Amino acid sequence: DIGRLVFPAVSIGPGLYRFCFAGEHIPAVYIGETKRLRRRFTQYRTPGISQQTNLRLNRVIADALKAGGKVTASVLTEIDMPALGLARKHDRVLLEHGAIMCARIDGQEILNS
């Protein structure tokens, strides 16, 4: 039993995030965007019964760790790059999709469904 998942301390504001999974398989990533980073990470740690994506990611992360893999989180906020305009949903989604395409081109398995 790995216990409760622990996520890095993040800002409460908008941002992009990426979970990288390393283990025996092809490198995999999950890339997401949110208006409230801290809230999103809390939802992944303790998902509600109706939050299908949060439940799925919680399980994927827990399973990877139980199998001896490594999961790292990277976060991009407006503090890091103020010109990105992460407060606007359409800008976050555009950047999220661009990051997903880059990961796909790099041969990483994409866990976004």
LOTORLUM-321006 format. One record per residue: residue number from 1; residue in three letters; x, y, z of N, C-alpha, C, CB in turn. Coordinates in nm, 3 decimals. Last residue first. Glycine has a CB too. Layout:
num:NUM; residuo:ALA; n.X:X; n.Y:Y; n.Z:Z; ca.X:X; ca.Y:Y; ca.Z:Z; c.X:X; c.Y:Y; c.Z:Z; cb.X:X; cb.Y:Y; cb.Z:Z
...
//
This chain:
num:113; residuo:SER; n.X:-0.736; n.Y:1.098; n.Z:-2.236; ca.X:-0.832; ca.Y:1.021; ca.Z:-2.317; c.X:-0.937; c.Y:1.111; c.Z:-2.376; cb.X:-0.899; cb.Y:0.911; cb.Z:-2.234
num:112; residuo:ASN; n.X:-0.388; n.Y:1.103; n.Z:-2.183; ca.X:-0.512; ca.Y:1.182; ca.Z:-2.194; c.X:-0.610; c.Y:1.100; c.Z:-2.277; cb.X:-0.486; cb.Y:1.324; cb.Z:-2.259
num:111; residuo:LEU; n.X:-0.156; n.Y:0.967; n.Z:-2.204; ca.X:-0.259; ca.Y:0.909; ca.Z:-2.118; c.X:-0.387; c.Y:0.991; c.Z:-2.113; cb.X:-0.205; cb.Y:0.893; cb.Z:-1.979
num:110; residuo:ILE; n.X:0.053; n.Y:0.886; n.Z:-2.462; ca.X:-0.030; ca.Y:0.994; ca.Z:-2.410; c.X:-0.145; c.Y:0.931; c.Z:-2.331; cb.X:-0.084; cb.Y:1.086; cb.Z:-2.525
num:109; residuo:GLU; n.X:0.384; n.Y:0.779; n.Z:-2.478; ca.X:0.244; ca.Y:0.737; ca.Z:-2.471; c.X:0.165; c.Y:0.849; c.Z:-2.404; cb.X:0.227; cb.Y:0.601; cb.Z:-2.393
num:108; residuo:GLN; n.X:0.621; n.Y:0.948; n.Z:-2.682; ca.X:0.566; ca.Y:0.917; ca.Z:-2.551; c.X:0.422; c.Y:0.871; c.Z:-2.563; cb.X:0.576; cb.Y:1.037; cb.Z:-2.459
num:107; residuo:GLY; n.X:0.739; n.Y:1.035; n.Z:-2.915; ca.X:0.719; ca.Y:0.893; ca.Z:-2.897; c.X:0.668; c.Y:0.852; c.Z:-2.760; cb.X:0.844; cb.Y:0.822; cb.Z:-2.923
num:106; residuo:ASP; n.X:0.753; n.Y:1.299; n.Z:-2.976; ca.X:0.869; ca.Y:1.243; ca.Z:-2.906; c.X:0.854; c.Y:1.093; c.Z:-2.877; cb.X:0.891; cb.Y:1.317; cb.Z:-2.776
num:105; residuo:ILE; n.X:0.496; n.Y:1.337; n.Z:-3.071; ca.X:0.606; ca.Y:1.338; ca.Z:-3.168; c.X:0.731; c.Y:1.276; c.Z:-3.107; cb.X:0.635; cb.Y:1.481; cb.Z:-3.216
num:104; residuo:ARG; n.X:0.367; n.Y:1.342; n.Z:-2.821; ca.X:0.335; ca.Y:1.236; ca.Z:-2.918; c.X:0.448; c.Y:1.223; c.Z:-3.021; cb.X:0.200; cb.Y:1.266; cb.Z:-2.990
num:103; residuo:ALA; n.X:0.470; n.Y:1.576; n.Z:-2.714; ca.X:0.495; ca.Y:1.449; ca.Z:-2.646; c.X:0.471; c.Y:1.332; c.Z:-2.741; cb.X:0.407; cb.Y:1.435; cb.Z:-2.522
num:102; residuo:CYS; n.X:0.363; n.Y:1.761; n.Z:-2.897; ca.X:0.509; ca.Y:1.748; ca.Z:-2.882; c.X:0.545; c.Y:1.615; c.Z:-2.817; cb.X:0.566; cb.Y:1.865; cb.Z:-2.799
num:101; residuo:MET; n.X:0.087; n.Y:1.726; n.Z:-2.846; ca.X:0.142; ca.Y:1.694; ca.Z:-2.978; c.X:0.294; c.Y:1.676; c.Z:-2.971; cb.X:0.107; cb.Y:1.805; cb.Z:-3.079
num:100; residuo:ILE; n.X:0.075; n.Y:1.818; n.Z:-2.582; ca.X:0.037; ca.Y:1.680; ca.Z:-2.613; c.X:0.096; c.Y:1.639; c.Z:-2.747; cb.X:-0.116; cb.Y:1.664; cb.Z:-2.613
num:99; residuo:ALA; n.X:0.143; n.Y:2.086; n.Z:-2.620; ca.X:0.231; ca.Y:2.000; ca.Z:-2.539; c.X:0.201; c.Y:1.853; c.Z:-2.565; cb.X:0.215; cb.Y:2.032; cb.Z:-2.389
num:98; residuo:GLY; n.X:-0.080; n.Y:2.169; n.Z:-2.769; ca.X:0.054; ca.Y:2.177; ca.Z:-2.826; c.X:0.152; c.Y:2.087; c.Z:-2.752; cb.X:0.104; cb.Y:2.321; cb.Z:-2.824
num:97; residuo:HIS; n.X:-0.281; n.Y:2.133; n.Z:-2.581; ca.X:-0.282; ca.Y:2.051; ca.Z:-2.702; c.X:-0.147; c.Y:2.054; c.Z:-2.772; cb.X:-0.392; cb.Y:2.100; cb.Z:-2.797
num:96; residuo:GLU; n.X:-0.202; n.Y:2.330; n.Z:-2.392; ca.X:-0.215; ca.Y:2.189; ca.Z:-2.354; c.X:-0.207; c.Y:2.100; c.Z:-2.477; cb.X:-0.347; cb.Y:2.165; cb.Z:-2.278
num:95; residuo:LEU; n.X:-0.226; n.Y:2.563; n.Z:-2.545; ca.X:-0.095; ca.Y:2.522; ca.Z:-2.497; c.X:-0.094; c.Y:2.374; c.Z:-2.455; cb.X:-0.052; cb.Y:2.610; cb.Z:-2.379
num:94; residuo:LEU; n.X:-0.507; n.Y:2.559; n.Z:-2.583; ca.X:-0.416; ca.Y:2.562; ca.Z:-2.698; c.X:-0.277; c.Y:2.514; c.Z:-2.657; cb.X:-0.408; cb.Y:2.703; cb.Z:-2.757
num:93; residuo:VAL; n.X:-0.594; n.Y:2.574; n.Z:-2.318; ca.X:-0.626; ca.Y:2.456; ca.Z:-2.398; c.X:-0.534; c.Y:2.448; c.Z:-2.520; cb.X:-0.774; cb.Y:2.459; cb.Z:-2.443
num:92; residuo:ARG; n.X:-0.502; n.Y:2.830; n.Z:-2.244; ca.X:-0.454; ca.Y:2.711; ca.Z:-2.173; c.X:-0.476; c.Y:2.585; c.Z:-2.257; cb.X:-0.524; cb.Y:2.697; cb.Z:-2.037
num:91; residuo:ASP; n.X:-0.652; n.Y:2.988; n.Z:-2.421; ca.X:-0.506; ca.Y:2.988; ca.Z:-2.430; c.X:-0.447; c.Y:2.867; c.Z:-2.360; cb.X:-0.449; cb.Y:3.117; cb.Z:-2.369
num:90; residuo:HIS; n.X:-0.913; n.Y:2.937; n.Z:-2.335; ca.X:-0.875; ca.Y:2.899; ca.Z:-2.472; c.X:-0.724; c.Y:2.900; c.Z:-2.490; cb.X:-0.940; cb.Y:2.993; cb.Z:-2.573
num:89; residuo:LYS; n.X:-0.904; n.Y:3.043; n.Z:-2.067; ca.X:-0.925; ca.Y:2.899; ca.Z:-2.094; c.X:-0.876; c.Y:2.861; c.Z:-2.234; cb.X:-1.074; cb.Y:2.862; cb.Z:-2.079
num:88; residuo:ARG; n.X:-0.682; n.Y:3.273; n.Z:-1.938; ca.X:-0.784; ca.Y:3.250; ca.Z:-2.041; c.X:-0.788; c.Y:3.102; c.Z:-2.081; cb.X:-0.755; cb.Y:3.337; cb.Z:-2.166
num:87; residuo:ALA; n.X:-0.470; n.Y:3.271; n.Z:-1.771; ca.X:-0.601; ca.Y:3.298; ca.Z:-1.710; c.X:-0.714; c.Y:3.271; c.Z:-1.810; cb.X:-0.608; cb.Y:3.444; cb.Z:-1.661
num:86; residuo:LEU; n.X:-0.237; n.Y:3.250; n.Z:-1.916; ca.X:-0.299; ca.Y:3.127; ca.Z:-1.867; c.X:-0.433; c.Y:3.148; c.Z:-1.798; cb.X:-0.206; cb.Y:3.060; cb.Z:-1.773
num:85; residuo:GLY; n.X:-0.072; n.Y:3.414; n.Z:-2.082; ca.X:-0.215; ca.Y:3.438; ca.Z:-2.068; c.X:-0.291; c.Y:3.317; c.Z:-2.017; cb.X:-0.273; cb.Y:3.481; cb.Z:-2.198
num:84; residuo:LEU; n.X:0.203; n.Y:3.422; n.Z:-2.133; ca.X:0.122; ca.Y:3.313; ca.Z:-2.189; c.X:-0.027; c.Y:3.336; c.Z:-2.177; cb.X:0.158; cb.Y:3.184; cb.Z:-2.122
num:83; residuo:ALA; n.X:0.352; n.Y:3.613; n.Z:-2.003; ca.X:0.302; ca.Y:3.646; ca.Z:-2.136; c.X:0.209; c.Y:3.539; c.Z:-2.194; cb.X:0.417; cb.Y:3.668; cb.Z:-2.229
num:82; residuo:PRO; n.X:0.451; n.Y:3.503; n.Z:-1.762; ca.X:0.334; ca.Y:3.591; ca.Z:-1.760; c.X:0.273; c.Y:3.619; c.Z:-1.898; cb.X:0.370; cb.Y:3.721; cb.Z:-1.696
num:81; residuo:MET; n.X:0.570; n.Y:3.227; n.Z:-1.670; ca.X:0.567; ca.Y:3.290; ca.Z:-1.801; c.X:0.443; c.Y:3.379; c.Z:-1.812; cb.X:0.568; cb.Y:3.184; cb.Z:-1.914
num:80; residuo:ASP; n.X:0.565; n.Y:3.179; n.Z:-1.392; ca.X:0.677; ca.Y:3.131; ca.Z:-1.473; c.X:0.686; c.Y:3.205; c.Z:-1.607; cb.X:0.664; cb.Y:2.981; cb.Z:-1.498
num:79; residuo:ILE; n.X:0.324; n.Y:3.288; n.Z:-1.320; ca.X:0.445; ca.Y:3.338; ca.Z:-1.253; c.X:0.567; c.Y:3.300; c.Z:-1.335; cb.X:0.456; cb.Y:3.281; cb.Z:-1.108
num:78; residuo:GLU; n.X:0.145; n.Y:3.135; n.Z:-1.455; ca.X:0.169; ca.Y:3.271; ca.Z:-1.504; c.X:0.291; c.Y:3.334; c.Z:-1.438; cb.X:0.046; cb.Y:3.358; cb.Z:-1.480
num:77; residuo:THR; n.X:0.301; n.Y:2.805; n.Z:-1.462; ca.X:0.202; ca.Y:2.904; ca.Z:-1.418; c.X:0.234; c.Y:3.040; c.Z:-1.479; cb.X:0.200; cb.Y:2.914; cb.Z:-1.264
num:76; residuo:LEU; n.X:0.347; n.Y:2.467; n.Z:-1.499; ca.X:0.375; ca.Y:2.596; ca.Z:-1.562; c.X:0.264; c.Y:2.692; c.Z:-1.522; cb.X:0.385; cb.Y:2.583; cb.Z:-1.718
num:75; residuo:VAL; n.X:0.492; n.Y:2.178; n.Z:-1.354; ca.X:0.385; ca.Y:2.277; ca.Z:-1.354; c.X:0.435; c.Y:2.405; c.Z:-1.421; cb.X:0.337; cb.Y:2.306; cb.Z:-1.209
num:74; residuo:SER; n.X:0.532; n.Y:1.829; n.Z:-1.341; ca.X:0.586; ca.Y:1.958; ca.Z:-1.382; c.X:0.469; c.Y:2.054; c.Z:-1.393; cb.X:0.666; cb.Y:1.949; cb.Z:-1.518
num:73; residuo:ALA; n.X:0.587; n.Y:1.537; n.Z:-1.154; ca.X:0.493; ca.Y:1.641; ca.Z:-1.195; c.X:0.570; c.Y:1.768; c.Z:-1.230; cb.X:0.389; cb.Y:1.669; cb.Z:-1.084
num:72; residuo:THR; n.X:0.658; n.Y:1.189; n.Z:-1.198; ca.X:0.700; ca.Y:1.326; ca.Z:-1.165; c.X:0.596; c.Y:1.424; c.Z:-1.219; cb.X:0.841; cb.Y:1.357; cb.Z:-1.223
num:71; residuo:VAL; n.X:0.673; n.Y:0.866; n.Z:-1.090; ca.X:0.583; ca.Y:0.965; ca.Z:-1.147; c.X:0.632; c.Y:1.102; c.Z:-1.102; cb.X:0.434; cb.Y:0.940; cb.Z:-1.103
num:70; residuo:LYS; n.X:0.814; n.Y:0.548; n.Z:-1.147; ca.X:0.834; ca.Y:0.683; ca.Z:-1.094; c.X:0.737; c.Y:0.777; c.Z:-1.166; cb.X:0.982; cb.Y:0.730; cb.Z:-1.113
num:69; residuo:GLY; n.X:0.735; n.Y:0.209; n.Z:-1.045; ca.X:0.767; ca.Y:0.315; ca.Z:-1.139; c.X:0.784; c.Y:0.449; c.Z:-1.068; cb.X:0.658; cb.Y:0.327; cb.Z:-1.245
num:68; residuo:GLY; n.X:0.649; n.Y:0.004; n.Z:-0.885; ca.X:0.789; ca.Y:0.044; ca.Z:-0.874; c.X:0.831; c.Y:0.151; c.Z:-0.972; cb.X:0.875; cb.Y:-0.073; cb.Z:-0.891
num:67; residuo:ALA; n.X:0.384; n.Y:-0.043; n.Z:-0.885; ca.X:0.465; ca.Y:-0.130; ca.Z:-0.972; c.X:0.613; c.Y:-0.092; c.Z:-0.969; cb.X:0.413; cb.Y:-0.122; cb.Z:-1.115
num:66; residuo:LYS; n.X:0.291; n.Y:0.165; n.Z:-0.732; ca.X:0.289; ca.Y:0.030; ca.Z:-0.674; c.X:0.376; c.Y:-0.066; c.Z:-0.755; cb.X:0.144; cb.Y:-0.023; cb.Z:-0.668
num:65; residuo:LEU; n.X:0.310; n.Y:0.371; n.Z:-0.922; ca.X:0.396; ca.Y:0.372; ca.Z:-0.804; c.X:0.403; c.Y:0.234; c.Z:-0.739; cb.X:0.347; cb.Y:0.476; cb.Z:-0.703
num:64; residuo:ALA; n.X:0.112; n.Y:0.293; n.Z:-1.104; ca.X:0.251; ca.Y:0.310; ca.Z:-1.149; c.X:0.347; c.Y:0.306; c.Z:-1.030; cb.X:0.267; cb.Y:0.444; cb.Z:-1.226
num:63; residuo:ASP; n.X:-0.116; n.Y:0.298; n.Z:-0.941; ca.X:-0.071; ca.Y:0.171; ca.Z:-1.000; c.X:0.075; c.Y:0.180; c.Z:-1.045; cb.X:-0.161; cb.Y:0.134; cb.Z:-1.119
num:62; residuo:ALA; n.X:-0.133; n.Y:0.575; n.Z:-0.882; ca.X:-0.115; ca.Y:0.477; ca.Z:-0.774; c.X:-0.061; c.Y:0.345; c.Z:-0.829; cb.X:-0.247; cb.Y:0.454; cb.Z:-0.699
num:61; residuo:ILE; n.X:-0.178; n.Y:0.676; n.Z:-1.143; ca.X:-0.061; ca.Y:0.718; ca.Z:-1.065; c.X:-0.031; c.Y:0.615; c.Z:-0.956; cb.X:-0.084; cb.Y:0.858; cb.Z:-1.002
num:60; residuo:VAL; n.X:-0.419; n.Y:0.547; n.Z:-1.208; ca.X:-0.301; ca.Y:0.530; ca.Z:-1.293; c.X:-0.174; c.Y:0.566; c.Z:-1.217; cb.X:-0.313; cb.Y:0.617; cb.Z:-1.421
num:59; residuo:ARG; n.X:-0.590; n.Y:0.640; n.Z:-1.001; ca.X:-0.562; ca.Y:0.497; ca.Z:-1.015; c.X:-0.435; c.Y:0.474; c.Z:-1.098; cb.X:-0.680; cb.Y:0.425; cb.Z:-1.081
num:58; residuo:ASN; n.X:-0.594; n.Y:0.913; n.Z:-1.059; ca.X:-0.555; ca.Y:0.869; ca.Z:-0.926; c.X:-0.512; c.Y:0.721; c.Z:-0.932; cb.X:-0.672; cb.Y:0.888; cb.Z:-0.824
num:57; residuo:LEU; n.X:-0.701; n.Y:0.905; n.Z:-1.317; ca.X:-0.563; ca.Y:0.949; ca.Z:-1.296; c.X:-0.510; c.Y:0.906; c.Z:-1.160; cb.X:-0.553; cb.Y:1.101; cb.Z:-1.310
num:56; residuo:ARG; n.X:-0.965; n.Y:0.812; n.Z:-1.261; ca.X:-0.876; ca.Y:0.737; ca.Z:-1.351; c.X:-0.731; c.Y:0.775; c.Z:-1.327; cb.X:-0.914; cb.Y:0.763; cb.Z:-1.497
num:55; residuo:LEU; n.X:-1.064; n.Y:1.014; n.Z:-1.092; ca.X:-1.056; ca.Y:0.875; ca.Z:-1.045; c.X:-0.957; c.Y:0.795; c.Z:-1.128; cb.X:-1.195; cb.Y:0.809; cb.Z:-1.049
num:54; residuo:ASN; n.X:-1.052; n.Y:1.229; n.Z:-1.272; ca.X:-0.973; ca.Y:1.233; ca.Z:-1.149; c.X:-0.957; c.Y:1.093; c.Z:-1.090; cb.X:-1.038; cb.Y:1.326; cb.Z:-1.046
num:53; residuo:THR; n.X:-1.235; n.Y:1.145; n.Z:-1.467; ca.X:-1.095; ca.Y:1.168; ca.Z:-1.503; c.X:-1.007; c.Y:1.167; c.Z:-1.379; cb.X:-1.079; cb.Y:1.301; cb.Z:-1.577
num:52; residuo:GLN; n.X:-1.477; n.Y:1.121; n.Z:-1.308; ca.X:-1.419; ca.Y:1.008; ca.Z:-1.381; c.X:-1.271; c.Y:1.028; c.Z:-1.416; cb.X:-1.497; cb.Y:0.985; cb.Z:-1.508
num:51; residuo:GLN; n.X:-1.618; n.Y:1.203; n.Z:-1.044; ca.X:-1.510; ca.Y:1.268; ca.Z:-1.118; c.X:-1.428; c.Y:1.162; c.Z:-1.192; cb.X:-1.419; cb.Y:1.351; cb.Z:-1.023
num:50; residuo:SER; n.X:-1.799; n.Y:1.093; n.Z:-0.873; ca.X:-1.848; ca.Y:1.128; ca.Z:-1.007; c.X:-1.739; c.Y:1.190; c.Z:-1.095; cb.X:-1.966; cb.Y:1.224; cb.Z:-0.996
num:49; residuo:ILE; n.X:-1.669; n.Y:1.056; n.Z:-0.631; ca.X:-1.717; ca.Y:0.938; ca.Z:-0.703; c.X:-1.765; c.Y:0.968; c.Z:-0.844; cb.X:-1.828; cb.Y:0.873; cb.Z:-0.626
num:48; residuo:GLY; n.X:-1.374; n.Y:1.264; n.Z:-0.616; ca.X:-1.512; ca.Y:1.232; ca.Z:-0.584; c.X:-1.561; c.Y:1.119; c.Z:-0.672; cb.X:-1.602; cb.Y:1.356; cb.Z:-0.601
num:47; residuo:PRO; n.X:-1.031; n.Y:1.200; n.Z:-0.529; ca.X:-1.137; ca.Y:1.223; ca.Z:-0.627; c.X:-1.275; c.Y:1.187; c.Z:-0.573; cb.X:-1.110; cb.Y:1.144; cb.Z:-0.753
num:46; residuo:THR; n.X:-0.777; n.Y:1.304; n.Z:-0.394; ca.X:-0.899; ca.Y:1.252; ca.Z:-0.331; c.X:-1.018; c.Y:1.277; c.Z:-0.422; cb.X:-0.923; cb.Y:1.319; cb.Z:-0.191
num:45; residuo:ARG; n.X:-0.581; n.Y:1.371; n.Z:-0.583; ca.X:-0.544; ca.Y:1.298; ca.Z:-0.462; c.X:-0.665; c.Y:1.232; c.Z:-0.398; cb.X:-0.478; cb.Y:1.392; cb.Z:-0.362
num:44; residuo:TYR; n.X:-0.722; n.Y:1.512; n.Z:-0.774; ca.X:-0.652; ca.Y:1.390; ca.Z:-0.815; c.X:-0.617; c.Y:1.305; c.Z:-0.693; cb.X:-0.525; cb.Y:1.424; cb.Z:-0.894
num:43; residuo:GLN; n.X:-0.810; n.Y:1.725; n.Z:-0.618; ca.X:-0.910; ca.Y:1.635; ca.Z:-0.678; c.X:-0.845; c.Y:1.505; c.Z:-0.727; cb.X:-0.981; cb.Y:1.705; cb.Z:-0.795
num:42; residuo:THR; n.X:-0.568; n.Y:1.848; n.Z:-0.563; ca.X:-0.646; ca.Y:1.792; ca.Z:-0.452; c.X:-0.749; c.Y:1.694; c.Z:-0.506; cb.X:-0.717; cb.Y:1.905; cb.Z:-0.372
num:41; residuo:PHE; n.X:-0.508; n.Y:1.937; n.Z:-0.818; ca.X:-0.423; ca.Y:1.836; ca.Z:-0.758; c.X:-0.493; c.Y:1.771; c.Z:-0.639; cb.X:-0.289; cb.Y:1.898; cb.Z:-0.714
num:40; residuo:ARG; n.X:-0.717; n.Y:2.128; n.Z:-0.847; ca.X:-0.708; ca.Y:2.012; ca.Z:-0.938; c.X:-0.622; c.Y:1.903; c.Z:-0.877; cb.X:-0.650; cb.Y:2.054; cb.Z:-1.074
num:39; residuo:ARG; n.X:-0.652; n.Y:2.316; n.Z:-0.648; ca.X:-0.779; ca.Y:2.241; ca.Z:-0.640; c.X:-0.773; c.Y:2.115; c.Z:-0.727; cb.X:-0.897; cb.Y:2.330; cb.Z:-0.685
num:38; residuo:ARG; n.X:-0.411; n.Y:2.415; n.Z:-0.747; ca.X:-0.415; ca.Y:2.348; ca.Z:-0.617; c.X:-0.540; c.Y:2.262; c.Z:-0.603; cb.X:-0.409; cb.Y:2.452; cb.Z:-0.503
num:37; residuo:LEU; n.X:-0.492; n.Y:2.529; n.Z:-1.003; ca.X:-0.397; ca.Y:2.417; ca.Z:-0.990; c.X:-0.412; c.Y:2.342; c.Z:-0.857; cb.X:-0.256; cb.Y:2.468; cb.Z:-1.004
num:36; residuo:ARG; n.X:-0.755; n.Y:2.634; n.Z:-1.161; ca.X:-0.711; ca.Y:2.632; ca.Z:-1.020; c.X:-0.623; c.Y:2.509; c.Z:-0.995; cb.X:-0.833; cb.Y:2.631; cb.Z:-0.924
num:35; residuo:LYS; n.X:-0.795; n.Y:2.600; n.Z:-1.427; ca.X:-0.808; ca.Y:2.737; ca.Z:-1.376; c.X:-0.753; c.Y:2.747; c.Z:-1.233; cb.X:-0.956; cb.Y:2.780; cb.Z:-1.379
num:34; residuo:THR; n.X:-0.578; n.Y:2.381; n.Z:-1.609; ca.X:-0.681; ca.Y:2.410; ca.Z:-1.511; c.X:-0.681; c.Y:2.557; c.Z:-1.472; cb.X:-0.661; cb.Y:2.324; cb.Z:-1.389
num:33; residuo:GLU; n.X:-0.467; n.Y:2.109; n.Z:-1.810; ca.X:-0.477; ca.Y:2.253; ca.Z:-1.785; c.X:-0.588; c.Y:2.274; c.Z:-1.684; cb.X:-0.502; cb.Y:2.334; cb.Z:-1.917
num:32; residuo:GLY; n.X:-0.236; n.Y:1.835; n.Z:-1.862; ca.X:-0.364; ca.Y:1.897; ca.Z:-1.835; c.X:-0.353; c.Y:2.047; c.Z:-1.814; cb.X:-0.427; cb.Y:1.834; cb.Z:-1.716
num:31; residuo:ILE; n.X:-0.104; n.Y:1.532; n.Z:-1.969; ca.X:-0.089; ca.Y:1.678; ca.Z:-1.971; c.X:-0.227; c.Y:1.739; c.Z:-1.953; cb.X:-0.024; cb.Y:1.727; cb.Z:-2.105
num:30; residuo:TYR; n.X:0.072; n.Y:1.252; n.Z:-1.894; ca.X:-0.064; ca.Y:1.308; ca.Z:-1.890; c.X:-0.043; c.Y:1.457; c.Z:-1.879; cb.X:-0.152; cb.Y:1.249; cb.Z:-1.769
num:29; residuo:VAL; n.X:0.290; n.Y:1.019; n.Z:-2.055; ca.X:0.261; ca.Y:1.148; ca.Z:-1.994; c.X:0.111; c.Y:1.173; c.Z:-1.991; cb.X:0.332; cb.Y:1.262; cb.Z:-2.071
num:28; residuo:ALA; n.X:0.537; n.Y:0.757; n.Z:-2.056; ca.X:0.400; ca.Y:0.805; ca.Z:-2.074; c.X:0.383; c.Y:0.939; c.Z:-2.003; cb.X:0.298; cb.Y:0.701; cb.Z:-2.019
num:27; residuo:PRO; n.X:0.779; n.Y:0.552; n.Z:-2.211; ca.X:0.750; ca.Y:0.670; ca.Z:-2.129; c.X:0.611; c.Y:0.723; c.Z:-2.160; cb.X:0.857; cb.Y:0.780; cb.Z:-2.153
num:26; residuo:ILE; n.X:0.692; n.Y:0.208; n.Z:-2.225; ca.X:0.721; ca.Y:0.330; ca.Z:-2.300; c.X:0.694; c.Y:0.449; c.Z:-2.209; cb.X:0.634; cb.Y:0.339; cb.Z:-2.431
num:25; residuo:HIS; n.X:0.770; n.Y:0.037; n.Z:-1.912; ca.X:0.702; ca.Y:0.055; ca.Z:-2.041; c.X:0.753; c.Y:0.180; c.Z:-2.113; cb.X:0.551; cb.Y:0.064; cb.Z:-2.020
num:24; residuo:GLU; n.X:0.885; n.Y:0.035; n.Z:-1.663; ca.X:0.924; ca.Y:-0.070; ca.Z:-1.758; c.X:0.869; c.Y:-0.046; c.Z:-1.898; cb.X:0.876; cb.Y:-0.203; cb.Z:-1.707
num:23; residuo:GLY; n.X:0.901; n.Y:0.383; n.Z:-1.609; ca.X:0.901; ca.Y:0.248; ca.Z:-1.555; c.X:0.946; c.Y:0.152; c.Z:-1.661; cb.X:0.762; cb.Y:0.208; cb.Z:-1.502
num:22; residuo:ALA; n.X:0.757; n.Y:0.695; n.Z:-1.558; ca.X:0.875; ca.Y:0.620; ca.Z:-1.602; c.X:0.872; c.Y:0.484; c.Z:-1.533; cb.X:1.007; cb.Y:0.697; cb.Z:-1.569
num:21; residuo:PHE; n.X:0.544; n.Y:0.948; n.Z:-1.643; ca.X:0.549; ca.Y:0.814; ca.Z:-1.587; c.X:0.669; c.Y:0.742; c.Z:-1.645; cb.X:0.418; cb.Y:0.736; cb.Z:-1.616
num:20; residuo:CYS; n.X:0.471; n.Y:1.277; n.Z:-1.566; ca.X:0.555; ca.Y:1.188; ca.Z:-1.646; c.X:0.570; c.Y:1.057; c.Z:-1.572; cb.X:0.696; cb.Y:1.252; cb.Z:-1.674
num:19; residuo:PHE; n.X:0.222; n.Y:1.509; n.Z:-1.587; ca.X:0.269; ca.Y:1.396; ca.Z:-1.508; c.X:0.348; c.Y:1.307; c.Z:-1.603; cb.X:0.150; cb.Y:1.319; cb.Z:-1.440
num:18; residuo:ARG; n.X:0.201; n.Y:1.854; n.Z:-1.610; ca.X:0.234; ca.Y:1.732; ca.Z:-1.682; c.X:0.281; c.Y:1.628; c.Z:-1.580; cb.X:0.344; cb.Y:1.757; cb.Z:-1.791
num:17; residuo:TYR; n.X:-0.004; n.Y:2.146; n.Z:-1.637; ca.X:0.073; ca.Y:2.050; ca.Z:-1.560; c.X:0.094; c.Y:1.925; c.Z:-1.645; cb.X:0.002; cb.Y:2.016; cb.Z:-1.427
num:16; residuo:LEU; n.X:-0.072; n.Y:2.496; n.Z:-1.640; ca.X:-0.061; ca.Y:2.369; ca.Z:-1.712; c.X:0.020; c.Y:2.276; c.Z:-1.624; cb.X:0.004; cb.Y:2.387; cb.Z:-1.853
num:15; residuo:GLY; n.X:-0.295; n.Y:2.719; n.Z:-1.460; ca.X:-0.169; ca.Y:2.666; ca.Z:-1.508; c.X:-0.185; c.Y:2.541; c.Z:-1.591; cb.X:-0.079; cb.Y:2.639; cb.Z:-1.394
num:14; residuo:PRO; n.X:-0.428; n.Y:2.963; n.Z:-1.225; ca.X:-0.431; ca.Y:2.879; ca.Z:-1.345; c.X:-0.294; c.Y:2.827; c.Z:-1.384; cb.X:-0.490; cb.Y:2.956; cb.Z:-1.460
num:13; residuo:GLY; n.X:-0.372; n.Y:2.955; n.Z:-0.860; ca.X:-0.418; ca.Y:3.009; ca.Z:-0.987; c.X:-0.411; c.Y:2.911; c.Z:-1.103; cb.X:-0.339; cb.Y:3.129; cb.Z:-1.021
num:12; residuo:ILE; n.X:-0.254; n.Y:2.865; n.Z:-0.636; ca.X:-0.398; ca.Y:2.844; ca.Z:-0.646; c.X:-0.451; c.Y:2.883; c.Z:-0.783; cb.X:-0.470; cb.Y:2.923; cb.Z:-0.538
num:11; residuo:SER; n.X:0.055; n.Y:2.681; n.Z:-0.687; ca.X:-0.023; ca.Y:2.802; ca.Z:-0.668; c.X:-0.172; c.Y:2.771; c.Z:-0.681; cb.X:0.019; cb.Y:2.911; cb.Z:-0.770
num:10; residuo:VAL; n.X:0.159; n.Y:2.382; n.Z:-0.511; ca.X:0.138; ca.Y:2.462; ca.Z:-0.630; c.X:0.056; c.Y:2.586; c.Z:-0.596; cb.X:0.067; cb.Y:2.380; cb.Z:-0.740
num:9; residuo:ALA; n.X:0.357; n.Y:2.125; n.Z:-0.387; ca.X:0.287; ca.Y:2.249; ca.Z:-0.354; c.X:0.278; c.Y:2.334; c.Z:-0.481; cb.X:0.360; cb.Y:2.328; cb.Z:-0.238
num:8; residuo:PRO; n.X:0.310; n.Y:1.803; n.Z:-0.547; ca.X:0.391; ca.Y:1.920; ca.Z:-0.508; c.X:0.302; c.Y:2.037; c.Z:-0.470; cb.X:0.485; cb.Y:1.960; cb.Z:-0.623
num:7; residuo:PHE; n.X:0.125; n.Y:1.538; n.Z:-0.382; ca.X:0.155; ca.Y:1.622; ca.Z:-0.498; c.X:0.239; c.Y:1.741; c.Z:-0.454; cb.X:0.025; cb.Y:1.669; cb.Z:-0.568
num:6; residuo:VAL; n.X:0.083; n.Y:1.209; n.Z:-0.284; ca.X:0.134; ca.Y:1.340; ca.Z:-0.244; c.X:0.171; c.Y:1.415; c.Z:-0.372; cb.X:0.258; cb.Y:1.327; cb.Z:-0.147
num:5; residuo:LEU; n.X:-0.169; n.Y:0.968; n.Z:-0.211; ca.X:-0.079; ca.Y:1.032; ca.Z:-0.307; c.X:-0.040; c.Y:1.171; c.Z:-0.257; cb.X:-0.146; cb.Y:1.042; cb.Z:-0.444
num:4; residuo:ARG; n.X:-0.166; n.Y:0.761; n.Z:0.076; ca.X:-0.228; ca.Y:0.871; ca.Z:0.003; c.X:-0.127; c.Y:0.937; c.Z:-0.090; cb.X:-0.286; cb.Y:0.974; cb.Z:0.100
num:3; residuo:GLY; n.X:-0.026; n.Y:0.433; n.Z:0.035; ca.X:-0.085; ca.Y:0.541; ca.Z:0.112; c.X:-0.146; c.Y:0.645; c.Z:0.021; cb.X:0.018; cb.Y:0.604; cb.Z:0.203
num:2; residuo:ILE; n.X:0.066; n.Y:0.214; n.Z:-0.094; ca.X:0.149; ca.Y:0.334; ca.Z:-0.102; c.X:0.094; c.Y:0.447; c.Z:-0.017; cb.X:0.160; cb.Y:0.380; cb.Z:-0.246
num:1; residuo:ASP; n.X:0.085; n.Y:-0.119; n.Z:0.000; ca.X:0.000; ca.Y:0.000; ca.Z:0.000; c.X:0.089; c.Y:0.124; c.Z:0.000; cb.X:-0.096; cb.Y:0.000; cb.Z:0.122
//
